[in-house]
Amino acid sequence: MHQLLTLEEAAAMLRKTPNQMRWLIHNGTAPKSGKIAGRRMFRESDVEAYIEAAFSDEEK
């Protein structure tokens, strides 16, 4: 089962504000997310993969 994070929790993991996260979503550069019962939710594994991808891109 996946651990789901709210927008605020995902923002805290990435050290962003909720507004910065909304901007990333708008630009299409945020971790994968979906709306569940009208709320934007993130899988914790997707946020972690987003972080890992940022560091793997840096090494290239």
PDB file with one MODEL, atoms N, CA, C and O in Angstrom:
MODEL        1
ATOM      1  N   MET A   1       0.839  -1.189   0.000  1.00  0.00           N
ATOM      2  CA  MET A   1       0.000   0.000   0.000  1.00  0.00           C
ATOM      3  C   MET A   1       0.883   1.252   0.000  1.00  0.00           C
ATOM      4  O   MET A   1       1.922   1.295   0.660  1.00  0.00           O
ATOM      5  N   HIS A   2       0.465   2.233  -0.726  1.00  0.00           N
ATOM      6  CA  HIS A   2       1.250   3.457  -0.846  1.00  0.00           C
ATOM      7  C   HIS A   2       0.901   4.439   0.261  1.00  0.00           C
ATOM      8  O   HIS A   2      -0.261   4.596   0.635  1.00  0.00           O
ATOM      9  N   GLN A   3       1.933   5.095   0.775  1.00  0.00           N
ATOM     10  CA  GLN A   3       1.734   6.187   1.724  1.00  0.00           C
ATOM     11  C   GLN A   3       1.397   7.427   0.908  1.00  0.00           C
ATOM     12  O   GLN A   3       2.169   7.828   0.038  1.00  0.00           O
ATOM     13  N   LEU A   4       0.246   8.038   1.184  1.00  0.00           N
ATOM     14  CA  LEU A   4      -0.164   9.231   0.453  1.00  0.00           C
ATOM     15  C   LEU A   4       0.174  10.478   1.248  1.00  0.00           C
ATOM     16  O   LEU A   4       0.042  10.508   2.472  1.00  0.00           O
ATOM     17  N   LEU A   5       0.609  11.500   0.538  1.00  0.00           N
ATOM     18  CA  LEU A   5       0.966  12.778   1.140  1.00  0.00           C
ATOM     19  C   LEU A   5       0.064  13.875   0.589  1.00  0.00           C
ATOM     20  O   LEU A   5      -0.295  13.868  -0.589  1.00  0.00           O
ATOM     21  N   THR A   6      -0.291  14.804   1.444  1.00  0.00           N
ATOM     22  CA  THR A   6      -1.013  15.986   0.982  1.00  0.00           C
ATOM     23  C   THR A   6      -0.028  16.912   0.287  1.00  0.00           C
ATOM     24  O   THR A   6       1.184  16.706   0.352  1.00  0.00           O
ATOM     25  N   LEU A   7      -0.545  17.912  -0.365  1.00  0.00           N
ATOM     26  CA  LEU A   7       0.311  18.902  -1.019  1.00  0.00           C
ATOM     27  C   LEU A   7       1.259  19.537   0.001  1.00  0.00           C
ATOM     28  O   LEU A   7       2.438  19.746  -0.284  1.00  0.00           O
ATOM     29  N   GLU A   8       0.741  19.839   1.179  1.00  0.00           N
ATOM     30  CA  GLU A   8       1.552  20.467   2.219  1.00  0.00           C
ATOM     31  C   GLU A   8       2.662  19.538   2.696  1.00  0.00           C
ATOM     32  O   GLU A   8       3.784  19.985   2.930  1.00  0.00           O
ATOM     33  N   GLU A   9       2.360  18.247   2.842  1.00  0.00           N
ATOM     34  CA  GLU A   9       3.375  17.287   3.282  1.00  0.00           C
ATOM     35  C   GLU A   9       4.442  17.081   2.216  1.00  0.00           C
ATOM     36  O   GLU A   9       5.629  16.999   2.535  1.00  0.00           O
ATOM     37  N   ALA A  10       4.035  16.995   0.957  1.00  0.00           N
ATOM     38  CA  ALA A  10       5.001  16.860  -0.140  1.00  0.00           C
ATOM     39  C   ALA A  10       5.872  18.106  -0.222  1.00  0.00           C
ATOM     40  O   ALA A  10       7.079  18.008  -0.442  1.00  0.00           O
ATOM     41  N   ALA A  11       5.267  19.275  -0.048  1.00  0.00           N
ATOM     42  CA  ALA A  11       6.024  20.532  -0.061  1.00  0.00           C
ATOM     43  C   ALA A  11       7.073  20.525   1.055  1.00  0.00           C
ATOM     44  O   ALA A  11       8.212  20.938   0.838  1.00  0.00           O
ATOM     45  N   ALA A  12       6.700  20.064   2.227  1.00  0.00           N
ATOM     46  CA  ALA A  12       7.642  20.018   3.353  1.00  0.00           C
ATOM     47  C   ALA A  12       8.807  19.083   3.041  1.00  0.00           C
ATOM     48  O   ALA A  12       9.949  19.395   3.376  1.00  0.00           O
ATOM     49  N   MET A  13       8.539  17.941   2.406  1.00  0.00           N
ATOM     50  CA  MET A  13       9.619  17.013   2.041  1.00  0.00           C
ATOM     51  C   MET A  13      10.605  17.665   1.082  1.00  0.00           C
ATOM     52  O   MET A  13      11.805  17.398   1.135  1.00  0.00           O
ATOM     53  N   LEU A  14      10.088  18.527   0.200  1.00  0.00           N
ATOM     54  CA  LEU A  14      10.935  19.175  -0.805  1.00  0.00           C
ATOM     55  C   LEU A  14      11.418  20.559  -0.374  1.00  0.00           C
ATOM     56  O   LEU A  14      12.085  21.263  -1.132  1.00  0.00           O
ATOM     57  N   ARG A  15      11.071  20.932   0.853  1.00  0.00           N
ATOM     58  CA  ARG A  15      11.422  22.258   1.383  1.00  0.00           C
ATOM     59  C   ARG A  15      10.913  23.373   0.482  1.00  0.00           C
ATOM     60  O   ARG A  15      11.618  24.338   0.188  1.00  0.00           O
ATOM     61  N   LYS A  16       9.671  23.209   0.057  1.00  0.00           N
ATOM     62  CA  LYS A  16       8.973  24.208  -0.755  1.00  0.00           C
ATOM     63  C   LYS A  16       7.752  24.668   0.017  1.00  0.00           C
ATOM     64  O   LYS A  16       7.302  24.003   0.950  1.00  0.00           O
ATOM     65  N   THR A  17       7.227  25.805  -0.382  1.00  0.00           N
ATOM     66  CA  THR A  17       5.955  26.241   0.183  1.00  0.00           C
ATOM     67  C   THR A  17       4.836  25.585  -0.631  1.00  0.00           C
ATOM     68  O   THR A  17       5.072  25.156  -1.760  1.00  0.00           O
ATOM     69  N   PRO A  18       3.640  25.504  -0.082  1.00  0.00           N
ATOM     70  CA  PRO A  18       2.531  24.982  -0.882  1.00  0.00           C
ATOM     71  C   PRO A  18       2.325  25.765  -2.184  1.00  0.00           C
ATOM     72  O   PRO A  18       1.991  25.174  -3.210  1.00  0.00           O
ATOM     73  N   ASN A  19       2.518  27.074  -2.152  1.00  0.00           N
ATOM     74  CA  ASN A  19       2.379  27.863  -3.386  1.00  0.00           C
ATOM     75  C   ASN A  19       3.452  27.506  -4.403  1.00  0.00           C
ATOM     76  O   ASN A  19       3.174  27.463  -5.602  1.00  0.00           O
ATOM     77  N   GLN A  20       4.666  27.250  -3.951  1.00  0.00           N
ATOM     78  CA  GLN A  20       5.724  26.832  -4.873  1.00  0.00           C
ATOM     79  C   GLN A  20       5.373  25.475  -5.493  1.00  0.00           C
ATOM     80  O   GLN A  20       5.636  25.243  -6.673  1.00  0.00           O
ATOM     81  N   MET A  21       4.784  24.592  -4.702  1.00  0.00           N
ATOM     82  CA  MET A  21       4.358  23.291  -5.227  1.00  0.00           C
ATOM     83  C   MET A  21       3.269  23.469  -6.282  1.00  0.00           C
ATOM     84  O   MET A  21       3.287  22.801  -7.316  1.00  0.00           O
ATOM     85  N   ARG A  22       2.321  24.367  -6.020  1.00  0.00           N
ATOM     86  CA  ARG A  22       1.269  24.617  -7.006  1.00  0.00           C
ATOM     87  C   ARG A  22       1.869  25.118  -8.316  1.00  0.00           C
ATOM     88  O   ARG A  22       1.403  24.753  -9.395  1.00  0.00           O
ATOM     89  N   TRP A  23       2.895  25.948  -8.223  1.00  0.00           N
ATOM     90  CA  TRP A  23       3.565  26.456  -9.418  1.00  0.00           C
ATOM     91  C   TRP A  23       4.249  25.313 -10.178  1.00  0.00           C
ATOM     92  O   TRP A  23       4.174  25.246 -11.405  1.00  0.00           O
ATOM     93  N   LEU A  24       4.918  24.411  -9.438  1.00  0.00           N
ATOM     94  CA  LEU A  24       5.554  23.260 -10.075  1.00  0.00           C
ATOM     95  C   LEU A  24       4.511  22.385 -10.779  1.00  0.00           C
ATOM     96  O   LEU A  24       4.748  21.894 -11.883  1.00  0.00           O
ATOM     97  N   ILE A  25       3.359  22.196 -10.132  1.00  0.00           N
ATOM     98  CA  ILE A  25       2.279  21.412 -10.746  1.00  0.00           C
ATOM     99  C   ILE A  25       1.813  22.105 -12.018  1.00  0.00           C
ATOM    100  O   ILE A  25       1.640  21.462 -13.054  1.00  0.00           O
ATOM    101  N   HIS A  26       1.611  23.406 -11.941  1.00  0.00           N
ATOM    102  CA  HIS A  26       1.165  24.189 -13.096  1.00  0.00           C
ATOM    103  C   HIS A  26       2.153  24.068 -14.261  1.00  0.00           C
ATOM    104  O   HIS A  26       1.748  23.963 -15.419  1.00  0.00           O
ATOM    105  N   ASN A  27       3.436  24.084 -13.946  1.00  0.00           N
ATOM    106  CA  ASN A  27       4.483  23.994 -14.974  1.00  0.00           C
ATOM    107  C   ASN A  27       4.742  22.565 -15.441  1.00  0.00           C
ATOM    108  O   ASN A  27       5.454  22.357 -16.423  1.00  0.00           O
ATOM    109  N   GLY A  28       4.182  21.592 -14.759  1.00  0.00           N
ATOM    110  CA  GLY A  28       4.415  20.203 -15.120  1.00  0.00           C
ATOM    111  C   GLY A  28       5.745  19.662 -14.642  1.00  0.00           C
ATOM    112  O   GLY A  28       6.239  18.667 -15.173  1.00  0.00           O
ATOM    113  N   THR A  29       6.338  20.312 -13.633  1.00  0.00           N
ATOM    114  CA  THR A  29       7.653  19.884 -13.144  1.00  0.00           C
ATOM    115  C   THR A  29       7.606  19.312 -11.730  1.00  0.00           C
ATOM    116  O   THR A  29       8.651  19.083 -11.121  1.00  0.00           O
ATOM    117  N   ALA A  30       6.422  19.081 -11.208  1.00  0.00           N
ATOM    118  CA  ALA A  30       6.261  18.523  -9.859  1.00  0.00           C
ATOM    119  C   ALA A  30       6.302  16.997  -9.923  1.00  0.00           C
ATOM    120  O   ALA A  30       6.164  16.412 -10.998  1.00  0.00           O
ATOM    121  N   PRO A  31       6.493  16.358  -8.772  1.00  0.00           N
ATOM    122  CA  PRO A  31       6.359  14.890  -8.748  1.00  0.00           C
ATOM    123  C   PRO A  31       4.950  14.495  -9.197  1.00  0.00           C
ATOM    124  O   PRO A  31       4.020  15.298  -9.128  1.00  0.00           O
ATOM    125  N   LYS A  32       4.804  13.252  -9.656  1.00  0.00           N
ATOM    126  CA  LYS A  32       3.486  12.761 -10.063  1.00  0.00           C
ATOM    127  C   LYS A  32       2.501  12.916  -8.920  1.00  0.00           C
ATOM    128  O   LYS A  32       2.837  12.695  -7.757  1.00  0.00           O
ATOM    129  N   SER A  33       1.285  13.298  -9.265  1.00  0.00           N
ATOM    130  CA  SER A  33       0.244  13.454  -8.251  1.00  0.00           C
ATOM    131  C   SER A  33      -1.099  13.144  -8.884  1.00  0.00           C
ATOM    132  O   SER A  33      -1.218  13.004 -10.101  1.00  0.00           O
ATOM    133  N   GLY A  34      -2.093  13.042  -8.040  1.00  0.00           N
ATOM    134  CA  GLY A  34      -3.443  12.804  -8.522  1.00  0.00           C
ATOM    135  C   GLY A  34      -4.437  13.416  -7.570  1.00  0.00           C
ATOM    136  O   GLY A  34      -4.115  13.719  -6.421  1.00  0.00           O
ATOM    137  N   LYS A  35      -5.629  13.594  -8.047  1.00  0.00           N
ATOM    138  CA  LYS A  35      -6.689  14.114  -7.190  1.00  0.00           C
ATOM    139  C   LYS A  35      -7.497  12.943  -6.664  1.00  0.00           C
ATOM    140  O   LYS A  35      -7.995  12.119  -7.430  1.00  0.00           O
ATOM    141  N   ILE A  36      -7.618  12.883  -5.372  1.00  0.00           N
ATOM    142  CA  ILE A  36      -8.408  11.868  -4.702  1.00  0.00           C
ATOM    143  C   ILE A  36      -9.431  12.598  -3.855  1.00  0.00           C
ATOM    144  O   ILE A  36      -9.080  13.347  -2.944  1.00  0.00           O
ATOM    145  N   ALA A  37     -10.685  12.378  -4.159  1.00  0.00           N
ATOM    146  CA  ALA A  37     -11.784  13.052  -3.448  1.00  0.00           C
ATOM    147  C   ALA A  37     -11.593  14.566  -3.460  1.00  0.00           C
ATOM    148  O   ALA A  37     -11.883  15.246  -2.475  1.00  0.00           O
ATOM    149  N   GLY A  38     -11.100  15.088  -4.591  1.00  0.00           N
ATOM    150  CA  GLY A  38     -10.947  16.526  -4.740  1.00  0.00           C
ATOM    151  C   GLY A  38      -9.692  17.122  -4.137  1.00  0.00           C
ATOM    152  O   GLY A  38      -9.487  18.334  -4.215  1.00  0.00           O
ATOM    153  N   ARG A  39      -8.841  16.290  -3.534  1.00  0.00           N
ATOM    154  CA  ARG A  39      -7.596  16.785  -2.938  1.00  0.00           C
ATOM    155  C   ARG A  39      -6.402  16.288  -3.727  1.00  0.00           C
ATOM    156  O   ARG A  39      -6.363  15.124  -4.128  1.00  0.00           O
ATOM    157  N   ARG A  40      -5.431  17.152  -3.954  1.00  0.00           N
ATOM    158  CA  ARG A  40      -4.194  16.787  -4.640  1.00  0.00           C
ATOM    159  C   ARG A  40      -3.360  15.949  -3.681  1.00  0.00           C
ATOM    160  O   ARG A  40      -3.025  16.391  -2.582  1.00  0.00           O
ATOM    161  N   MET A  41      -3.027  14.723  -4.115  1.00  0.00           N
ATOM    162  CA  MET A  41      -2.261  13.813  -3.277  1.00  0.00           C
ATOM    163  C   MET A  41      -1.042  13.314  -4.045  1.00  0.00           C
ATOM    164  O   MET A  41      -1.058  13.205  -5.271  1.00  0.00           O
ATOM    165  N   PHE A  42       0.002  13.016  -3.301  1.00  0.00           N
ATOM    166  CA  PHE A  42       1.257  12.520  -3.854  1.00  0.00           C
ATOM    167  C   PHE A  42       1.586  11.198  -3.178  1.00  0.00           C
ATOM    168  O   PHE A  42       1.376  11.042  -1.975  1.00  0.00           O
ATOM    169  N   ARG A  43       2.097  10.250  -3.946  1.00  0.00           N
ATOM    170  CA  ARG A  43       2.631   9.036  -3.320  1.00  0.00           C
ATOM    171  C   ARG A  43       4.023   9.386  -2.789  1.00  0.00           C
ATOM    172  O   ARG A  43       4.816  10.029  -3.477  1.00  0.00           O
ATOM    173  N   GLU A  44       4.301   8.964  -1.582  1.00  0.00           N
ATOM    174  CA  GLU A  44       5.607   9.244  -0.987  1.00  0.00           C
ATOM    175  C   GLU A  44       6.724   8.690  -1.865  1.00  0.00           C
ATOM    176  O   GLU A  44       7.778   9.313  -1.997  1.00  0.00           O
ATOM    177  N   SER A  45       6.500   7.534  -2.461  1.00  0.00           N
ATOM    178  CA  SER A  45       7.520   6.933  -3.330  1.00  0.00           C
ATOM    179  C   SER A  45       7.791   7.801  -4.560  1.00  0.00           C
ATOM    180  O   SER A  45       8.924   7.850  -5.039  1.00  0.00           O
ATOM    181  N   ASP A  46       6.768   8.484  -5.076  1.00  0.00           N
ATOM    182  CA  ASP A  46       6.972   9.371  -6.227  1.00  0.00           C
ATOM    183  C   ASP A  46       7.771  10.613  -5.843  1.00  0.00           C
ATOM    184  O   ASP A  46       8.594  11.092  -6.622  1.00  0.00           O
ATOM    185  N   VAL A  47       7.527  11.133  -4.640  1.00  0.00           N
ATOM    186  CA  VAL A  47       8.297  12.295  -4.170  1.00  0.00           C
ATOM    187  C   VAL A  47       9.752  11.889  -3.966  1.00  0.00           C
ATOM    188  O   VAL A  47      10.664  12.634  -4.326  1.00  0.00           O
ATOM    189  N   GLU A  48       9.972  10.703  -3.385  1.00  0.00           N
ATOM    190  CA  GLU A  48      11.341  10.221  -3.188  1.00  0.00           C
ATOM    191  C   GLU A  48      12.036   9.992  -4.527  1.00  0.00           C
ATOM    192  O   GLU A  48      13.219  10.307  -4.663  1.00  0.00           O
ATOM    193  N   ALA A  49      11.331   9.451  -5.515  1.00  0.00           N
ATOM    194  CA  ALA A  49      11.905   9.241  -6.851  1.00  0.00           C
ATOM    195  C   ALA A  49      12.256  10.573  -7.511  1.00  0.00           C
ATOM    196  O   ALA A  49      13.269  10.677  -8.203  1.00  0.00           O
ATOM    197  N   TYR A  50      11.425  11.584  -7.299  1.00  0.00           N
ATOM    198  CA  TYR A  50      11.663  12.931  -7.820  1.00  0.00           C
ATOM    199  C   TYR A  50      12.978  13.484  -7.249  1.00  0.00           C
ATOM    200  O   TYR A  50      13.773  14.086  -7.971  1.00  0.00           O
ATOM    201  N   ILE A  51      13.191  13.273  -5.961  1.00  0.00           N
ATOM    202  CA  ILE A  51      14.425  13.728  -5.309  1.00  0.00           C
ATOM    203  C   ILE A  51      15.615  12.969  -5.882  1.00  0.00           C
ATOM    204  O   ILE A  51      16.630  13.578  -6.220  1.00  0.00           O
ATOM    205  N   GLU A  52      15.505  11.650  -5.994  1.00  0.00           N
ATOM    206  CA  GLU A  52      16.598  10.836  -6.540  1.00  0.00           C
ATOM    207  C   GLU A  52      16.931  11.245  -7.971  1.00  0.00           C
ATOM    208  O   GLU A  52      18.103  11.313  -8.340  1.00  0.00           O
ATOM    209  N   ALA A  53      15.914  11.516  -8.772  1.00  0.00           N
ATOM    210  CA  ALA A  53      16.152  11.926 -10.161  1.00  0.00           C
ATOM    211  C   ALA A  53      16.897  13.256 -10.224  1.00  0.00           C
ATOM    212  O   ALA A  53      17.728  13.463 -11.108  1.00  0.00           O
ATOM    213  N   ALA A  54      16.605  14.145  -9.298  1.00  0.00           N
ATOM    214  CA  ALA A  54      17.296  15.435  -9.288  1.00  0.00           C
ATOM    215  C   ALA A  54      18.787  15.250  -9.038  1.00  0.00           C
ATOM    216  O   ALA A  54      19.609  15.954  -9.624  1.00  0.00           O
ATOM    217  N   PHE A  55      19.133  14.312  -8.176  1.00  0.00           N
ATOM    218  CA  PHE A  55      20.549  14.072  -7.891  1.00  0.00           C
ATOM    219  C   PHE A  55      21.230  13.263  -8.976  1.00  0.00           C
ATOM    220  O   PHE A  55      22.417  13.465  -9.232  1.00  0.00           O
ATOM    221  N   SER A  56      20.518  12.357  -9.619  1.00  0.00           N
ATOM    222  CA  SER A  56      21.145  11.567 -10.690  1.00  0.00           C
ATOM    223  C   SER A  56      21.393  12.435 -11.914  1.00  0.00           C
ATOM    224  O   SER A  56      22.379  12.225 -12.621  1.00  0.00           O
ATOM    225  N   ASP A  57      20.520  13.409 -12.184  1.00  0.00           N
ATOM    226  CA  ASP A  57      20.721  14.338 -13.295  1.00  0.00           C
ATOM    227  C   ASP A  57      21.945  15.224 -13.065  1.00  0.00           C
ATOM    228  O   ASP A  57      22.631  15.617 -14.008  1.00  0.00           O
ATOM    229  N   GLU A  58      22.201  15.525 -11.803  1.00  0.00           N
ATOM    230  CA  GLU A  58      23.327  16.415 -11.439  1.00  0.00           C
ATOM    231  C   GLU A  58      24.660  15.771 -11.791  1.00  0.00           C
ATOM    232  O   GLU A  58      25.610  16.467 -12.151  1.00  0.00           O
ATOM    233  N   GLU A  59      24.739  14.444 -11.690  1.00  0.00           N
ATOM    234  CA  GLU A  59      25.986  13.736 -11.918  1.00  0.00           C
ATOM    235  C   GLU A  59      26.348  13.632 -13.390  1.00  0.00           C
ATOM    236  O   GLU A  59      27.501  13.348 -13.715  1.00  0.00           O
ATOM    237  N   LYS A  60      25.401  13.852 -14.284  1.00  0.00           N
ATOM    238  CA  LYS A  60      25.658  13.698 -15.721  1.00  0.00           C
ATOM    239  C   LYS A  60      26.362  14.896 -16.301  1.00  0.00           C
ATOM    240  O   LYS A  60      26.650  14.923 -17.498  1.00  0.00           O
TER     241      LYS A  60
ENDMDL
END
